Amino acid sequence: MKKNLLALFIFCFVVGVTSPCFAVVNSYDQYGVKTGSYRETSNGFNTYNQYGAKTGSYRETSSGYNHYDEYGRKIESFRKTSDGYNTYNEYGAKTGSYKTNSNGVTTKYDQYGRKTGTFKKDSSGRITEYDQYGRKVGTYR
């Protein structure tokens, strides 16, 4: 779950929900154990671990969002595309992408275009994350 802290945020914006998409959302692993939380700010959101310690932040840019660690170092960026976002590491190398289909399912791909997971939103607003084999990884609510 730690590698996918942007999942909910990406999902909300890819499917066209305008900010604010959420105020506070918690993430849980496949067993229902809380793994962290997301708290919206005026220009993005902050992330926290299960103990409430800040682990990073995401800030809006003209082309998408930048991801910073807990010390304020830029570690990742997200650039908007016609159907989602491409992701890049701190050196500007593409690391993957998120794409949303007409059914509202967001699929995550690695830098080679291989599917690595999906995110599906139910009627209650809960998002469930699955790995590339369809196994439940966790939820966001």
URDA-V506319 format. One record per residue. N is the residue number from 1. RES is the residue in one small letter. NEAR is the number of other ideal C-beta (glycine too) atoms within 10 Angstrom. Layout:
{{N & RES & NEAR} {N & RES & NEAR}}
This chain:
{{1 & m & 19} {2 & k & 10} {3 & k & 9} {4 & n & 17} {5 & l & 23} {6 & l & 22} {7 & a & 22} {8 & l & 24} {9 & f & 24} {10 & i & 23} {11 & f & 23} {12 & c & 21} {13 & f & 22} {14 & v & 19} {15 & v & 15} {16 & g & 8} {17 & v & 12} {18 & t & 7} {19 & s & 14} {20 & p & 11} {21 & c & 16} {22 & f & 17} {23 & a & 9} {24 & v & 10} {25 & v & 20} {26 & n & 15} {27 & s & 26} {28 & y & 19} {29 & d & 16} {30 & q & 15} {31 & y & 7} {32 & g & 8} {33 & v & 11} {34 & k & 14} {35 & t & 16} {36 & g & 22} {37 & s & 19} {38 & y & 22} {39 & r & 14} {40 & e & 16} {41 & t & 12} {42 & s & 9} {43 & n & 12} {44 & g & 17} {45 & f & 27} {46 & n & 17} {47 & t & 22} {48 & y & 19} {49 & n & 17} {50 & q & 15} {51 & y & 8} {52 & g & 8} {53 & a & 9} {54 & k & 12} {55 & t & 15} {56 & g & 20} {57 & s & 19} {58 & y & 24} {59 & r & 15} {60 & e & 16} {61 & t & 14} {62 & s & 6} {63 & s & 12} {64 & g & 18} {65 & y & 23} {66 & n & 19} {67 & h & 23} {68 & y & 17} {69 & d & 15} {70 & e & 14} {71 & y & 7} {72 & g & 8} {73 & r & 10} {74 & k & 12} {75 & i & 12} {76 & e & 17} {77 & s & 20} {78 & f & 25} {79 & r & 16} {80 & k & 15} {81 & t & 13} {82 & s & 5} {83 & d & 13} {84 & g & 22} {85 & y & 25} {86 & n & 19} {87 & t & 24} {88 & y & 19} {89 & n & 15} {90 & e & 13} {91 & y & 6} {92 & g & 7} {93 & a & 9} {94 & k & 13} {95 & t & 14} {96 & g & 18} {97 & s & 20} {98 & y & 23} {99 & k & 17} {100 & t & 19} {101 & n & 11} {102 & s & 6} {103 & n & 6} {104 & g & 13} {105 & v & 15} {106 & t & 24} {107 & t & 18} {108 & k & 26} {109 & y & 19} {110 & d & 15} {111 & q & 14} {112 & y & 8} {113 & g & 8} {114 & r & 10} {115 & k & 13} {116 & t & 15} {117 & g & 21} {118 & t & 17} {119 & f & 24} {120 & k & 15} {121 & k & 18} {122 & d & 10} {123 & s & 5} {124 & s & 6} {125 & g & 11} {126 & r & 14} {127 & i & 19} {128 & t & 17} {129 & e & 25} {130 & y & 18} {131 & d & 14} {132 & q & 14} {133 & y & 7} {134 & g & 8} {135 & r & 10} {136 & k & 12} {137 & v & 16} {138 & g & 21} {139 & t & 19} {140 & y & 27} {141 & r & 14}}
